[in-house]
């Protein structure tokens, strides 16, 4: 697996995923504004990877602050955090990572400013390293649901490219493959940015995991024919009642699974769980540029001039359609997700096995 984002030569090196699968191109981000641009313009995407990028962007921006005392340093750090927070509204990892970095700075208030700057780089790397281990733990739990010979439908890209490495939904699939299970994957193309066609299919082929690419509106056809055994997707935000926000089209897949009695699983690192929001109806949904729909990659026009366009990047899947939510702490029924934030809860008693 090639790295999605990393520190290299004192800067943030970011795989430009808009160029995949045709080219493997890295953007060298020499300032936090370029990191923010990369998040906004989808050079890096996927909730965990966005969080890592934000943490690294803060660490990078901090290196240029000239302040010599803590209060002045922290004051100059805040606009950097705010700029990064403004890039994308739906993926909660963005805000989780920013708050973690801010709290880290506060905890090191007594340190020399130059030491804090270095420690911020180390903390952002720690977030990346932790993410990989979290994904592997999720993979282990999720693979328990996959049987030898299963065909799995996935939507968008929730693989190594969307994380620090290994993946969430694709991490579950990877774990099953590594266990020797002979599985097949059907990947929705995922309009309008085509993350399934460009990224998921490419990533699975790199690992030699059998994959069949289909258009989004073919999923119901293959479910009706009995081809699909389960669906596994990622999530950008999971809220207290178990509703999840994921790439637009996920809700349709979940409804189709319910109609055809097919299990629908969500792979959700706990960093994507937002217990401050009671219901999915309150999740902010990002509306993206109409050109993503009216043109192919912003170049070839495929729709009439001045046509009215709606382009929500995400939709919300209600908990009632979700069989289980897979986390690094185990797999749970959506209604039990809120218990992960409660003290003294015996997770062993509520895990699904």
Secondary structure, DSSP 8 states (H G I E B T S, - for coil): ---SEEEETTEEEEE-TTSTTT---EEEE-SHHHHHHHHHTTSS-SHHHHHHHHHHHHHHHHTT----SHHHHHHHHHHHHHHHHTS-SS-HHHHHHHHHHHHHHHHTTTS-HHHHHHHHHHHHHHHHHHHHHHHHHHHHHHHTT--TT-EEEE-S--BGGGSSSSBSHHHHHHHHHHTT---EEEEE--TTTTHIIIIIHHHHHHTT--EEEE-GGGHHHHHHTT---EEEE--SEEETTS-EEEETTHHHHHHHHHHTT-EEEEE--GGGEETT--SGGGS---B--THHHHEETTTEE-S-TT-----BSEEEE-GGG-SEEEETTEEE-GGGGGGGGSTT--HHHHB--
